[in-house]
Protein backbone atom coordinates (compact mmCIF):
# COMPACT_ATOMS: atom_id res chain seq x y z
CA UNK A 1 0.00 0.00 0.00
CA UNK A 2 1.49 3.33 -1.04
CA UNK A 3 1.37 6.31 1.28
CA UNK A 4 0.19 9.59 -0.19
CA UNK A 5 2.64 12.03 1.39
CA UNK A 6 0.31 14.97 0.61
CA UNK A 7 -2.43 13.63 2.90
CA UNK A 8 -0.29 11.94 5.56
CA UNK A 9 -0.16 13.83 8.88
CA UNK A 10 3.03 15.70 9.70
CA UNK A 11 4.17 15.33 13.29
CA UNK A 12 6.40 18.07 14.65
CA UNK A 13 8.99 16.16 16.66
CA UNK A 14 8.27 12.76 15.13
CA UNK A 15 5.54 10.18 15.32
CA UNK A 16 4.26 9.89 18.89
CA UNK A 17 4.99 6.70 20.78
CA UNK A 18 1.95 4.81 21.97
CA UNK A 19 1.83 2.80 25.17
CA UNK A 20 -1.11 0.72 26.35
CA UNK A 21 -1.53 0.27 30.08
CA UNK A 22 -3.86 -2.39 31.43
CA UNK A 23 -5.10 -2.22 34.99
CA UNK A 24 -6.73 -5.48 36.06
CA UNK A 25 -7.75 -4.37 39.55
CA UNK A 26 -11.12 -2.99 40.60
CA UNK A 27 -11.82 0.67 39.73
CA UNK A 28 -12.34 2.43 43.05
CA UNK A 29 -11.62 5.90 41.69
CA UNK A 30 -15.28 6.96 41.58
CA UNK A 31 -15.84 5.75 45.14
CA UNK A 32 -12.84 7.75 46.35
CA UNK A 33 -13.92 10.81 44.36
CA UNK A 34 -17.45 10.62 45.81
CA UNK A 35 -16.07 10.35 49.37
CA UNK A 36 -13.88 13.41 48.77
CA UNK A 37 -16.80 15.36 47.27
CA UNK A 38 -19.15 14.60 50.19
CA UNK A 39 -16.39 15.39 52.71
CA UNK A 40 -15.85 18.78 51.02
CA UNK A 41 -19.56 19.54 51.36
CA UNK A 42 -19.57 18.56 55.04
CA UNK A 43 -16.44 20.64 55.69
CA UNK A 44 -17.63 23.66 53.69
CA UNK A 45 -14.67 23.65 51.29
CA UNK A 46 -14.09 23.26 47.57
CA UNK A 47 -13.49 19.63 46.49
CA UNK A 48 -10.03 18.65 45.27
CA UNK A 49 -11.45 18.08 41.78
CA UNK A 50 -13.43 21.28 41.17
CA UNK A 51 -15.53 22.41 38.23
CA UNK A 52 -12.59 24.58 37.17
CA UNK A 53 -10.44 21.44 36.95
CA UNK A 54 -13.03 19.83 34.68
CA UNK A 55 -13.18 22.93 32.48
CA UNK A 56 -9.39 23.02 32.14
CA UNK A 57 -9.29 19.31 31.25
CA UNK A 58 -11.88 19.95 28.54
CA UNK A 59 -9.87 22.92 27.24
CA UNK A 60 -6.87 20.59 26.87
CA UNK A 61 -8.98 18.03 25.01
CA UNK A 62 -10.34 20.77 22.70
CA UNK A 63 -6.76 21.91 22.02
CA UNK A 64 -5.71 18.36 21.13
CA UNK A 65 -8.60 18.00 18.67
CA UNK A 66 -7.93 21.42 17.13
CA UNK A 67 -4.24 20.60 16.85
CA UNK A 68 -5.01 17.36 15.03
CA UNK A 69 -7.57 19.06 12.78
CA UNK A 70 -5.27 21.93 11.80
CA UNK A 71 -2.01 19.95 12.02
CA UNK A 72 -0.31 22.53 14.21
CA UNK A 73 0.53 23.15 17.86
CA UNK A 74 -2.32 24.86 19.74
CA UNK A 75 -1.84 26.95 22.88
CA UNK A 76 -4.44 26.64 25.64
CA UNK A 77 -4.85 30.40 25.50
CA UNK A 78 -6.42 29.90 22.05
CA UNK A 79 -9.20 27.78 23.54
CA UNK A 80 -12.04 29.82 24.96
CA UNK A 81 -15.25 28.59 26.61
CA UNK A 82 -17.16 28.36 23.34
CA UNK A 83 -14.47 26.12 21.79
CA UNK A 84 -14.65 23.62 24.64
CA UNK A 85 -18.14 22.58 23.58
CA UNK A 86 -17.56 22.45 19.81
Backbone as JSON, one array per atom type, in Angstrom:
{
  "sequence": "XXXXXXXXXXXXXXXXXXXXXXXXXXXXXXXXXXXXXXXXXXXXXXXXXXXXXXXXXXXXXXXXXXXXXXXXXXXXXXXXXXXXXX",
  "N": [[0.84, -1.18, 0.0], [0.7, 2.11, -0.94], [1.79, 5.21, 0.42], [0.28, 8.29, 0.48], [1.95, 11.09, 0.5], [1.06, 13.71, 0.54], [-1.33, 13.73, 1.94], [-0.76, 12.53, 4.32], [-0.39, 12.8, 7.86], [1.66, 15.31, 9.41], [4.02, 15.21, 11.85], [5.25, 17.28, 14.24], [8.3, 16.9, 15.61], [8.33, 14.2, 15.4], [6.77, 10.92, 15.05], [4.35, 10.15, 17.45], [4.95, 8.09, 20.33], [3.2, 5.2, 21.34], [1.66, 3.82, 24.15], [0.17, 1.17, 25.82], [-1.61, 0.73, 28.71], [-2.69, -1.62, 31.03], [-4.95, -2.11, 33.54], [-5.79, -4.38, 35.85], [-7.11, -4.46, 38.24], [-9.82, -3.67, 40.58], [-11.87, -0.8, 39.87], [-11.75, 1.8, 41.87], [-11.83, 4.45, 41.82], [-14.03, 6.22, 41.39], [-15.5, 5.83, 43.72], [-13.72, 6.82, 45.65], [-13.54, 9.47, 44.76], [-16.18, 10.32, 45.14], [-16.37, 10.11, 47.95], [-14.53, 12.1, 48.68], [-15.78, 14.35, 47.58], [-18.23, 14.47, 49.05], [-17.17, 14.82, 51.59], [-15.99, 17.34, 51.29], [-18.28, 18.91, 51.03], [-19.45, 18.54, 53.57], [-17.45, 19.74, 55.11], [-17.45, 22.31, 54.22], [-15.82, 23.27, 52.11], [-14.03, 23.68, 48.97], [-14.08, 20.97, 46.66], [-11.34, 18.68, 45.94], [-11.17, 18.02, 43.21], [-12.36, 20.28, 41.29], [-15.0, 22.14, 39.57], [-13.67, 23.92, 37.93], [-11.32, 22.51, 37.42], [-12.35, 20.48, 35.8], [-13.22, 22.0, 33.61], [-10.75, 23.0, 32.67], [-9.52, 20.59, 31.93], [-11.18, 19.87, 29.82], [-10.62, 22.0, 28.1], [-8.0, 21.35, 27.41], [-8.45, 18.96, 26.01], [-9.98, 19.96, 23.87], [-8.02, 21.52, 22.67], [-6.24, 19.55, 21.81], [-7.8, 18.2, 19.88], [-8.22, 20.33, 18.06], [-5.59, 20.84, 17.34], [-4.95, 18.44, 16.02], [-6.8, 18.58, 13.93], [-6.03, 20.92, 12.55], [-3.39, 20.43, 12.16], [-1.23, 21.54, 13.66], [0.63, 23.03, 16.4], [-1.27, 23.94, 19.28], [-2.03, 26.49, 21.5], [-3.19, 26.63, 24.87], [-4.29, 29.05, 25.51], [-5.58, 29.78, 23.24], [-7.95, 28.49, 23.3], [-11.14, 29.1, 24.08], [-14.11, 29.39, 26.17], [-16.31, 28.84, 24.43], [-15.18, 27.17, 22.55], [-14.66, 24.85, 23.85], [-16.93, 23.35, 23.88], [-17.42, 22.71, 21.25]],
  "CA": [[0.0, 0.0, 0.0], [1.49, 3.33, -1.04], [1.37, 6.31, 1.28], [0.19, 9.59, -0.19], [2.64, 12.03, 1.39], [0.31, 14.97, 0.61], [-2.43, 13.63, 2.9], [-0.29, 11.94, 5.56], [-0.16, 13.83, 8.88], [3.03, 15.7, 9.7], [4.17, 15.33, 13.29], [6.4, 18.07, 14.65], [8.99, 16.16, 16.66], [8.27, 12.76, 15.13], [5.54, 10.18, 15.32], [4.26, 9.89, 18.89], [4.99, 6.7, 20.78], [1.95, 4.81, 21.97], [1.83, 2.8, 25.17], [-1.11, 0.72, 26.35], [-1.53, 0.27, 30.08], [-3.86, -2.39, 31.43], [-5.1, -2.22, 34.99], [-6.73, -5.48, 36.06], [-7.75, -4.37, 39.55], [-11.12, -2.99, 40.6], [-11.82, 0.67, 39.73], [-12.34, 2.43, 43.05], [-11.62, 5.9, 41.69], [-15.28, 6.96, 41.58], [-15.84, 5.75, 45.14], [-12.84, 7.75, 46.35], [-13.92, 10.81, 44.36], [-17.45, 10.62, 45.81], [-16.07, 10.35, 49.37], [-13.88, 13.41, 48.77], [-16.8, 15.36, 47.27], [-19.15, 14.6, 50.19], [-16.39, 15.39, 52.71], [-15.85, 18.78, 51.02], [-19.56, 19.54, 51.36], [-19.57, 18.56, 55.04], [-16.44, 20.64, 55.69], [-17.63, 23.66, 53.69], [-14.67, 23.65, 51.29], [-14.09, 23.26, 47.57], [-13.49, 19.63, 46.49], [-10.03, 18.65, 45.27], [-11.45, 18.08, 41.78], [-13.43, 21.28, 41.17], [-15.53, 22.41, 38.23], [-12.59, 24.58, 37.17], [-10.44, 21.44, 36.95], [-13.03, 19.83, 34.68], [-13.18, 22.93, 32.48], [-9.39, 23.02, 32.14], [-9.29, 19.31, 31.25], [-11.88, 19.95, 28.54], [-9.87, 22.92, 27.24], [-6.87, 20.59, 26.87], [-8.98, 18.03, 25.01], [-10.34, 20.77, 22.7], [-6.76, 21.91, 22.02], [-5.71, 18.36, 21.13], [-8.6, 18.0, 18.67], [-7.93, 21.42, 17.13], [-4.24, 20.6, 16.85], [-5.01, 17.36, 15.03], [-7.57, 19.06, 12.78], [-5.27, 21.93, 11.8], [-2.01, 19.95, 12.02], [-0.31, 22.53, 14.21], [0.53, 23.15, 17.86], [-2.32, 24.86, 19.74], [-1.84, 26.95, 22.88], [-4.44, 26.64, 25.64], [-4.85, 30.4, 25.5], [-6.42, 29.9, 22.05], [-9.2, 27.78, 23.54], [-12.04, 29.82, 24.96], [-15.25, 28.59, 26.61], [-17.16, 28.36, 23.34], [-14.47, 26.12, 21.79], [-14.65, 23.62, 24.64], [-18.14, 22.58, 23.58], [-17.56, 22.45, 19.81]],
  "C": [[0.89, 1.24, 0.0], [0.91, 4.41, -0.13], [1.38, 7.6, 0.47], [0.78, 10.63, 0.76], [1.89, 13.36, 1.53], [-0.79, 14.91, 1.66], [-2.0, 13.03, 4.23], [-0.04, 13.05, 6.59], [1.34, 14.09, 9.08], [3.12, 15.9, 11.2], [5.43, 16.13, 13.6], [7.09, 17.33, 15.77], [8.88, 14.65, 16.49], [6.93, 12.14, 15.47], [5.49, 9.87, 16.81], [4.33, 8.4, 19.2], [3.68, 6.41, 21.5], [2.23, 3.69, 22.96], [0.45, 2.45, 25.71], [-0.88, 0.17, 27.75], [-2.81, -0.45, 30.43], [-3.85, -2.51, 32.95], [-6.18, -3.25, 35.26], [-7.46, -5.42, 37.4], [-9.1, -3.68, 39.47], [-10.94, -1.47, 40.51], [-12.54, 1.29, 40.93], [-12.24, 3.95, 42.98], [-12.9, 6.68, 41.92], [-15.7, 6.95, 43.03], [-15.01, 6.76, 45.94], [-13.21, 9.2, 46.02], [-15.22, 11.23, 45.05], [-17.23, 10.91, 47.29], [-15.43, 11.72, 49.56], [-14.9, 14.52, 48.56], [-17.74, 15.56, 48.47], [-18.43, 15.17, 51.41], [-16.23, 16.9, 52.53], [-17.14, 19.51, 51.35], [-19.72, 19.65, 52.87], [-18.66, 19.6, 55.68], [-16.53, 22.06, 55.15], [-16.45, 24.15, 52.86], [-14.88, 23.19, 49.86], [-13.48, 21.87, 47.46], [-12.15, 19.71, 45.76], [-10.19, 18.73, 43.76], [-12.63, 19.01, 41.55], [-13.96, 21.36, 39.74], [-14.49, 23.07, 37.34], [-11.63, 23.53, 36.62], [-11.05, 20.74, 35.73], [-13.0, 20.7, 33.44], [-11.79, 22.95, 31.84], [-9.06, 21.72, 31.41], [-9.97, 19.33, 29.89], [-11.22, 20.93, 27.58], [-8.67, 22.2, 26.62], [-7.32, 19.63, 25.78], [-9.34, 18.79, 23.72], [-9.08, 21.19, 21.94], [-6.15, 20.74, 21.26], [-6.46, 18.12, 19.83], [-8.32, 19.08, 17.63], [-6.55, 21.25, 16.52], [-4.22, 19.52, 15.77], [-5.72, 17.83, 13.76], [-6.76, 20.01, 11.9], [-3.81, 21.58, 11.62], [-0.99, 20.99, 12.46], [-0.41, 22.52, 15.73], [-0.53, 24.19, 18.23], [-2.05, 25.2, 21.21], [-3.2, 26.95, 23.59], [-5.08, 28.01, 25.65], [-5.73, 30.64, 24.27], [-7.8, 29.3, 22.27], [-10.03, 28.55, 24.56], [-13.23, 28.94, 25.29], [-16.09, 28.04, 25.49], [-16.49, 27.24, 22.53], [-14.48, 24.8, 22.53], [-15.83, 22.75, 24.24], [-18.33, 22.29, 22.11], [-17.46, 20.98, 19.5]]
}
